[in-house]
Amino acid sequence: MDLTTTPTGDGGAAVTVHLTPQESEMLGDDAAALLALLARGMWAAADLRRGTPRDEWWPVVMDTSRLISALSGIRDAALREADPTSMSHADIARWCGESRTTIASRRQRGALPPADPSDWEIWARTGDFPDQPTV
């Protein structure tokens, strides 16, 4: 997977993610879905920085929450796959941006990764997006 940023003639930038054939096959439509969620967050961040008002913020909240959940599932799957003897609490704390004591407590309680894989961790492994909660 390669990420490139190319300036455009109008002062903007084109951001391109190039997937290998294997990555494209494994991710399928999820690649575009994740990029769309990230794009919503980027548009919102640009609006916030400019002070541009929006009539409704709920799509931003919904999409960024979904992206955070997906990324948490990937993180939890990676933590589950990693050899626990090769990672100290301090290493994981540094990688996750948490305190060492928080990571130690979560690992001792069996909460990092969670004892049972979340729907989002299962998605990271299988590609089956969890259903969105209905209101």
C-alpha positions as CSV (number, residue, x, y, z in Angstrom):
1,M,0.0,0.0,0.0
2,D,1.3,3.4,-1.0
3,L,0.1,6.9,-0.1
4,T,1.0,9.8,-2.3
5,T,0.0,13.5,-2.1
6,T,0.2,15.4,-5.4
7,P,-0.3,19.2,-5.7
8,T,-3.1,20.2,-8.0
9,G,-3.1,23.2,-10.3
10,D,-5.7,25.0,-8.3
11,G,-3.7,25.0,-5.0
12,G,-5.3,21.9,-3.7
13,A,-3.9,18.4,-3.4
14,A,-4.8,14.9,-4.7
15,V,-4.3,12.2,-2.1
16,T,-4.0,8.8,-3.6
17,V,-4.0,5.4,-1.9
18,H,-2.6,2.7,-4.2
19,L,-3.5,-0.9,-3.1
20,T,-1.7,-4.0,-4.3
21,P,-3.9,-6.5,-6.0
22,Q,-3.9,-8.6,-2.8
23,E,-4.8,-5.7,-0.6
24,S,-7.5,-4.7,-3.1
25,E,-8.9,-8.2,-3.1
26,M,-8.9,-8.5,0.7
27,L,-10.4,-5.1,1.4
28,G,-12.9,-5.0,-1.5
29,D,-15.5,-2.2,-1.0
30,D,-14.3,-1.6,2.5
31,A,-11.4,0.5,1.2
32,A,-13.7,3.0,-0.4
33,A,-16.1,2.9,2.6
34,L,-13.2,3.7,5.1
35,L,-11.9,6.5,2.8
36,A,-15.4,8.0,2.6
37,L,-15.6,8.0,6.4
38,L,-12.2,9.6,6.7
39,A,-13.1,12.2,4.0
40,R,-16.1,13.3,6.0
41,G,-13.9,13.9,9.0
42,M,-11.4,15.8,6.9
43,W,-14.1,18.0,5.4
44,A,-15.4,18.7,8.9
45,A,-12.0,19.5,10.3
46,A,-11.4,22.0,7.4
47,D,-14.8,23.6,8.1
48,L,-14.0,23.8,11.8
49,R,-10.6,25.4,11.2
50,R,-12.2,27.9,8.8
51,G,-15.1,28.6,11.2
52,T,-17.6,27.5,8.5
53,P,-20.9,26.7,10.0
54,R,-22.9,23.6,9.0
55,D,-26.6,23.2,9.3
56,E,-26.2,19.7,10.7
57,W,-23.3,18.0,12.4
58,W,-24.9,14.6,12.9
59,P,-23.4,13.0,9.7
60,V,-19.9,14.0,10.9
61,V,-20.5,12.5,14.3
62,M,-22.0,9.3,12.9
63,D,-19.3,8.8,10.3
64,T,-16.3,9.7,12.5
65,S,-17.7,7.4,15.2
66,R,-18.0,4.6,12.7
67,L,-14.4,5.2,11.6
68,I,-13.1,5.3,15.2
69,S,-14.9,2.0,15.8
70,A,-13.4,0.4,12.7
71,L,-9.9,1.6,13.6
72,S,-10.4,0.3,17.2
73,G,-11.3,-3.1,15.8
74,I,-8.1,-3.1,13.7
75,R,-6.1,-2.1,16.7
76,D,-7.6,-4.8,18.9
77,A,-7.1,-7.5,16.3
78,A,-3.4,-6.4,16.0
79,L,-3.0,-6.5,19.7
80,R,-4.5,-10.0,19.8
81,E,-2.3,-11.2,17.0
82,A,0.9,-9.8,18.6
83,D,3.0,-11.9,20.9
84,P,2.2,-10.5,24.4
85,T,5.7,-11.4,25.6
86,S,7.2,-9.1,23.0
87,M,5.3,-6.0,24.1
88,S,5.7,-4.2,27.4
89,H,3.0,-2.1,29.0
90,A,5.2,0.9,28.3
91,D,5.4,0.0,24.6
92,I,1.7,-0.4,24.2
93,A,1.1,2.8,26.2
94,R,3.4,4.8,23.9
95,W,1.8,3.3,20.7
96,C,-1.8,3.9,22.0
97,G,-1.1,7.3,23.5
98,E,-2.2,6.1,27.0
99,S,-0.5,5.9,30.3
100,R,1.4,2.8,31.3
101,T,-0.8,2.2,34.3
102,T,-4.0,2.4,32.2
103,I,-2.6,-0.1,29.7
104,A,-1.4,-2.4,32.5
105,S,-4.8,-2.2,34.2
106,R,-6.7,-3.0,30.9
107,R,-4.4,-5.9,30.1
108,Q,-4.7,-7.4,33.6
109,R,-8.5,-7.1,33.4
110,G,-8.5,-8.7,30.0
111,A,-9.9,-5.6,28.4
112,L,-7.0,-4.8,26.0
113,P,-7.7,-6.4,23.7
114,P,-11.2,-7.2,25.0
115,A,-11.7,-10.8,26.2
116,D,-14.1,-11.4,23.4
117,P,-13.5,-9.9,19.9
118,S,-15.9,-7.0,19.3
119,D,-18.0,-6.8,16.1
120,W,-15.5,-4.4,14.7
121,E,-12.6,-6.7,15.4
122,I,-14.5,-9.4,13.6
123,W,-15.0,-7.0,10.8
124,A,-11.3,-6.3,10.6
125,R,-10.7,-10.0,10.1
126,T,-13.7,-10.8,7.9
127,G,-15.0,-7.7,6.2
128,D,-18.5,-8.0,7.6
129,F,-19.5,-4.5,8.6
130,P,-21.5,-4.5,11.9
131,D,-25.1,-3.3,11.6
132,Q,-25.5,0.4,12.6
133,P,-27.7,0.9,15.7
134,T,-31.1,2.2,14.9
135,V,-32.5,5.2,16.8
